[in-house]
Amino acid sequence: MSRREASGFIGETVRVSWVQEVGYKRPTTITWNGQDLAVQEIIMKWDDHGFGQSPPKKRPWYLRRHRTYYRVKTGDGRVLELYLDRGAEKETWVLVKEE
């Protein structure tokens, strides 16, 4: 087992099918490593509008992160954390880790 696998960190871009809910996009299927993982439950959802690890020093608002994080449970019982990066030119889904 690699160190990456042992820590649970993944950090890879994935394809996500989603449906529009009031105020957010609800992921329904995550495609990762050629597998389609059905999202059974959203355990938690939160937004990150910060500036990363360094404290803001009169930084303009447009340099903030625009991410919505999700902790989800898949149909096969896996718990995954991913986020939707809305700040990029093209919205990107990133699989952060498997718990």
Backbone as a chain_set.jsonl record, in Angstrom:
{"seq": "MSRREASGFIGETVRVSWVQEVGYKRPTTITWNGQDLAVQEIIMKWDDHGFGQSPPKKRPWYLRRHRTYYRVKTGDGRVLELYLDRGAEKETWVLVKEE", "coords": {"N": [[0.841, -1.176, 0.0], [0.605, 2.156, -0.899], [1.905, 5.285, 0.387], [0.153, 7.356, -0.113], [-2.282, 5.972, -0.47], [-2.564, 4.934, 2.08], [-3.017, 7.216, 3.615], [-5.436, 8.07, 2.659], [-5.754, 10.262, 1.062], [-6.548, 11.627, -2.095], [-6.965, 13.608, -4.251], [-7.673, 14.067, -7.026], [-8.971, 15.062, -10.224], [-12.326, 14.483, -11.115], [-15.152, 13.118, -12.912], [-18.452, 14.199, -12.538], [-21.857, 13.506, -12.263], [-24.749, 15.423, -11.791], [-27.574, 16.99, -10.133], [-29.546, 19.928, -10.221], [-30.241, 21.623, -7.312], [-31.983, 23.745, -4.99], [-29.953, 26.402, -4.753], [-27.568, 24.885, -4.879], [-25.489, 22.304, -6.407], [-26.32, 18.987, -6.542], [-24.485, 16.116, -6.221], [-24.836, 13.085, -8.068], [-23.69, 10.863, -9.302], [-20.369, 9.679, -9.286], [-17.631, 9.486, -11.356], [-14.804, 7.673, -11.392], [-11.607, 6.416, -11.896], [-12.564, 4.786, -13.971], [-14.854, 3.703, -12.887], [-18.297, 3.956, -12.06], [-19.695, 5.53, -9.409], [-22.434, 5.496, -7.481], [-24.064, 8.067, -5.745], [-25.355, 7.722, -2.668], [-26.049, 9.1, -0.376], [-25.804, 12.402, 0.9], [-23.712, 13.27, 3.283], [-22.653, 15.522, 4.487], [-22.396, 19.017, 3.698], [-20.577, 21.879, 2.751], [-19.399, 25.267, 2.333], [-16.453, 26.867, 1.057], [-14.98, 29.836, 1.219], [-12.581, 31.02, 1.558], [-9.13, 32.203, 1.606], [-7.201, 30.306, 1.331], [-4.268, 28.961, 2.935], [-2.689, 31.113, 3.79], [-3.092, 34.176, 5.577], [-5.503, 36.716, 4.663], [-4.379, 39.747, 3.211], [-5.587, 42.434, 2.65], [-6.62, 41.415, 0.277], [-8.185, 41.144, -2.915], [-11.667, 40.323, -3.381], [-12.142, 38.536, -5.484], [-10.03, 36.771, -5.543], [-10.515, 34.861, -3.721], [-11.281, 31.497, -2.638], [-13.759, 29.532, -4.228], [-15.463, 27.207, -3.459], [-17.488, 24.301, -3.082], [-17.852, 21.883, -0.769], [-18.377, 18.366, -0.324], [-19.293, 15.62, 1.643], [-19.856, 12.386, 1.019], [-21.801, 9.347, 0.847], [-21.447, 6.374, -0.874], [-23.206, 3.984, -2.992], [-22.011, 1.517, -2.518], [-21.133, 1.762, 0.041], [-18.857, 3.277, 0.549], [-17.164, 6.169, 1.848], [-16.699, 9.329, 0.693], [-14.896, 12.374, 0.091], [-15.373, 15.293, -1.688], [-15.019, 18.185, -3.831], [-16.585, 20.958, -5.492], [-15.15, 23.156, -7.582], [-15.885, 26.302, -8.131], [-14.665, 28.595, -8.881], [-12.976, 28.581, -11.02], [-12.449, 29.017, -14.614], [-13.799, 26.997, -15.917], [-16.041, 24.947, -14.283], [-14.897, 22.606, -11.9], [-14.702, 19.334, -10.623], [-13.276, 17.795, -7.811], [-11.931, 14.969, -6.338], [-11.195, 14.559, -3.106], [-10.545, 12.854, -0.889], [-10.768, 9.495, 0.418], [-12.525, 8.126, 3.032]], "CA": [[0.0, 0.0, 0.0], [1.405, 3.375, -0.979], [1.663, 6.267, 1.446], [-1.055, 8.073, -0.51], [-3.425, 5.118, -0.171], [-2.665, 4.795, 3.53], [-3.557, 8.44, 4.197], [-6.773, 8.299, 2.133], [-5.748, 11.423, 0.176], [-6.598, 11.288, -3.517], [-6.64, 14.842, -4.962], [-7.778, 13.893, -8.48], [-10.16, 15.557, -10.908], [-13.252, 13.411, -11.473], [-16.384, 13.532, -13.595], [-19.586, 14.049, -11.631], [-23.205, 13.814, -12.73], [-25.403, 16.122, -10.693], [-28.866, 17.63, -10.384], [-29.61, 21.253, -9.606], [-31.129, 21.826, -6.18], [-32.059, 25.166, -4.656], [-28.719, 26.954, -4.244], [-26.367, 24.063, -5.024], [-25.535, 21.149, -7.309], [-26.267, 17.744, -5.762], [-23.858, 15.036, -7.003], [-25.594, 11.829, -8.113], [-22.758, 9.801, -9.693], [-18.965, 10.077, -9.406], [-16.881, 8.579, -12.218], [-13.416, 7.71, -10.946], [-10.862, 5.212, -12.3], [-13.401, 3.961, -14.829], [-16.008, 3.191, -12.148], [-19.374, 4.877, -11.719], [-20.073, 5.355, -8.012], [-23.706, 6.178, -7.215], [-24.122, 8.754, -4.454], [-26.543, 7.291, -1.943], [-26.398, 10.071, 0.656], [-24.895, 13.505, 1.199], [-23.554, 13.282, 4.74], [-22.387, 16.892, 4.886], [-22.077, 19.949, 2.616], [-20.159, 23.179, 3.258], [-18.736, 26.151, 1.37], [-15.162, 27.445, 1.413], [-14.776, 31.113, 0.523], [-11.363, 31.576, 2.13], [-7.994, 32.533, 0.753], [-6.184, 29.275, 1.476], [-3.594, 28.887, 4.222], [-2.119, 32.387, 4.226], [-4.148, 35.129, 5.93], [-5.68, 37.773, 3.659], [-3.813, 41.07, 3.48], [-6.284, 43.315, 1.705], [-6.741, 40.737, -1.016], [-9.487, 41.368, -3.537], [-12.628, 39.238, -3.192], [-12.118, 37.565, -6.572], [-8.954, 35.806, -5.334], [-10.952, 33.863, -2.752], [-11.75, 30.203, -3.14], [-15.194, 29.398, -4.428], [-15.62, 25.749, -3.476], [-18.506, 23.656, -2.273], [-17.387, 20.555, -0.37], [-19.386, 17.351, -0.036], [-18.906, 14.303, 2.156], [-20.943, 11.552, 0.518], [-21.737, 7.89, 0.982], [-21.81, 5.762, -2.154], [-24.043, 2.8, -2.915], [-21.258, 0.374, -1.987], [-20.751, 2.037, 1.418], [-17.65, 4.09, 0.676], [-17.363, 7.567, 2.219], [-15.773, 10.135, -0.098], [-14.986, 13.823, 0.199], [-15.053, 15.942, -2.947], [-15.492, 19.564, -3.902], [-16.831, 21.605, -6.771], [-14.439, 24.432, -7.662], [-16.675, 27.199, -8.966], [-13.877, 29.79, -9.15], [-12.21, 28.446, -12.264], [-13.213, 29.316, -15.824], [-14.682, 25.851, -16.097], [-16.236, 24.286, -13.003], [-14.133, 21.375, -11.794], [-14.939, 18.492, -9.449], [-12.04, 17.169, -7.335], [-12.071, 13.981, -5.291], [-10.161, 14.897, -2.147], [-10.089, 11.69, -0.131], [-11.694, 8.422, 0.804], [-12.369, 7.925, 4.487]], "C": [[0.885, 1.237, 0.0], [1.043, 4.322, 0.166], [0.38, 7.043, 1.162], [-2.301, 7.269, -0.167], [-3.637, 5.001, 1.333], [-3.301, 6.029, 4.166], [-4.983, 8.699, 3.748], [-6.846, 9.477, 1.172], [-5.72, 10.981, -1.277], [-6.225, 12.505, -4.36], [-6.671, 14.739, -6.467], [-9.062, 14.515, -9.01], [-11.009, 14.362, -11.326], [-14.434, 13.998, -12.248], [-17.55, 13.247, -12.657], [-20.874, 14.389, -12.371], [-23.93, 14.413, -11.54], [-26.768, 16.616, -11.122], [-28.862, 18.959, -9.64], [-30.651, 21.249, -8.498], [-31.171, 23.321, -5.914], [-30.729, 25.592, -4.035], [-27.471, 26.103, -4.372], [-26.599, 22.935, -6.026], [-25.356, 19.896, -6.466], [-25.663, 16.635, -6.62], [-24.693, 13.758, -6.924], [-24.699, 10.637, -8.46], [-21.358, 10.391, -9.843], [-18.281, 9.042, -10.283], [-15.405, 8.756, -11.905], [-12.761, 6.374, -11.272], [-11.736, 4.237, -13.094], [-14.615, 3.363, -14.138], [-17.028, 4.297, -11.934], [-19.83, 4.56, -10.308], [-21.33, 6.18, -7.744], [-23.67, 6.8, -5.825], [-25.448, 8.4, -3.796], [-27.015, 8.38, -0.982], [-25.352, 11.178, 0.707], [-24.856, 13.611, 2.717], [-23.414, 14.714, 5.238], [-22.05, 17.723, 3.658], [-21.669, 21.267, 3.26], [-19.42, 23.946, 2.176], [-17.426, 26.661, 1.935], [-14.977, 28.69, 0.556], [-13.519, 31.804, 1.028], [-10.297, 31.86, 1.098], [-6.91, 31.469, 0.81], [-5.531, 29.368, 2.837], [-3.045, 30.22, 4.695], [-3.245, 33.376, 4.528], [-4.268, 36.241, 4.883], [-5.077, 39.089, 4.124], [-4.362, 42.007, 2.411], [-6.328, 42.697, 0.315], [-8.119, 41.01, -1.605], [-10.365, 40.115, -3.428], [-12.501, 38.155, -4.264], [-10.957, 36.576, -6.467], [-9.326, 34.728, -4.308], [-11.273, 32.545, -3.44], [-13.265, 30.264, -3.286], [-15.474, 27.903, -4.586], [-16.801, 25.33, -2.616], [-18.027, 22.229, -2.035], [-18.564, 19.65, -0.06], [-18.708, 16.147, 0.594], [-20.099, 13.413, 1.829], [-20.71, 10.077, 0.833], [-22.224, 7.306, -0.33], [-22.655, 4.513, -1.917], [-23.336, 1.582, -2.366], [-20.684, 0.652, -0.596], [-19.493, 2.861, 1.618], [-18.026, 5.522, 1.072], [-16.271, 8.38, 1.536], [-15.982, 11.613, 0.193], [-14.556, 14.41, -1.138], [-15.5, 17.392, -2.884], [-15.699, 19.98, -5.342], [-16.141, 22.956, -6.717], [-15.182, 25.313, -8.655], [-15.891, 28.434, -9.381], [-13.1, 29.743, -10.449], [-13.08, 28.849, -13.459], [-14.228, 28.224, -16.097], [-14.813, 25.16, -14.742], [-15.561, 22.919, -13.007], [-14.499, 20.646, -10.516], [-13.629, 17.795, -9.098], [-12.389, 16.213, -6.203], [-10.908, 14.163, -4.334], [-9.631, 13.655, -1.447], [-11.201, 10.676, 0.047], [-11.449, 8.148, 2.281], [-12.559, 6.474, 4.853]], "O": [[1.806, 1.349, 0.808], [0.01, 4.171, 0.819], [-0.386, 7.35, 2.076], [-3.268, 7.815, 0.365], [-4.775, 4.973, 1.8], [-4.04, 5.912, 5.143], [-5.689, 9.477, 4.391], [-7.876, 9.685, 0.53], [-4.971, 10.079, -1.65], [-5.257, 12.443, -5.118], [-5.784, 15.271, -7.135], [-10.098, 14.503, -8.345], [-10.494, 13.36, -11.822], [-14.674, 15.206, -12.236], [-17.623, 12.176, -12.055], [-20.971, 15.428, -13.025], [-23.75, 13.965, -10.408], [-27.086, 16.66, -12.31], [-28.259, 19.095, -8.575], [-31.811, 20.908, -8.728], [-30.452, 24.083, -6.561], [-30.411, 25.19, -2.916], [-26.391, 26.563, -4.001], [-27.726, 22.65, -6.431], [-24.359, 19.755, -5.758], [-26.248, 16.248, -7.632], [-25.191, 13.392, -5.86], [-24.922, 9.529, -7.971], [-21.176, 11.451, -10.44], [-18.341, 7.847, -9.992], [-14.827, 9.822, -12.116], [-13.308, 5.318, -10.954], [-11.656, 3.022, -12.91], [-15.341, 2.582, -14.752], [-16.665, 5.441, -11.66], [-20.299, 3.455, -10.035], [-21.293, 7.41, -7.777], [-23.294, 6.148, -4.851], [-26.52, 8.735, -4.3], [-28.216, 8.571, -0.789], [-24.156, 10.919, 0.572], [-25.839, 13.993, 3.352], [-23.975, 15.083, 6.27], [-21.488, 17.21, 2.69], [-22.319, 21.732, 4.196], [-18.887, 23.364, 1.231], [-17.297, 26.865, 3.142], [-14.836, 28.611, -0.664], [-13.398, 33.026, 0.94], [-10.523, 31.771, -0.108], [-5.789, 31.722, 0.369], [-6.164, 29.806, 3.798], [-2.943, 30.44, 5.902], [-4.246, 33.409, 3.812], [-3.273, 36.657, 4.291], [-5.239, 39.493, 5.275], [-3.701, 42.323, 1.422], [-6.103, 43.371, -0.69], [-9.106, 41.097, -0.874], [-9.861, 38.992, -3.389], [-12.73, 36.979, -3.982], [-10.908, 35.621, -7.243], [-8.553, 33.803, -4.059], [-11.503, 32.487, -4.648], [-13.949, 30.97, -2.545], [-15.691, 27.406, -5.691], [-17.076, 25.919, -1.571], [-17.821, 21.465, -2.978], [-19.61, 20.102, 0.404], [-17.659, 15.706, 0.123], [-21.211, 13.65, 2.3], [-19.583, 9.633, 1.053], [-23.277, 7.688, -0.84], [-22.798, 4.048, -0.786], [-23.98, 0.696, -1.804], [-19.854, -0.111, -0.101], [-19.102, 3.118, 2.757], [-19.078, 6.024, 0.678], [-15.081, 8.16, 1.76], [-17.09, 12.051, 0.5], [-13.497, 14.063, -1.662], [-16.263, 17.781, -2.0], [-15.091, 19.448, -6.27], [-16.5, 23.808, -5.904], [-15.116, 25.098, -9.865], [-16.395, 29.245, -10.158], [-12.617, 30.772, -10.922], [-14.294, 29.003, -13.329], [-15.372, 28.496, -16.463], [-13.806, 24.823, -14.12], [-15.641, 22.173, -13.983], [-14.598, 21.255, -9.451], [-12.948, 17.265, -9.977], [-13.053, 16.588, -5.236], [-9.756, 13.946, -4.709], [-8.422, 13.423, -1.41], [-12.385, 10.957, -0.143], [-10.312, 7.963, 2.716], [-12.466, 6.117, 6.027]]}, "num_chains": 1, "name": "protein.A"}
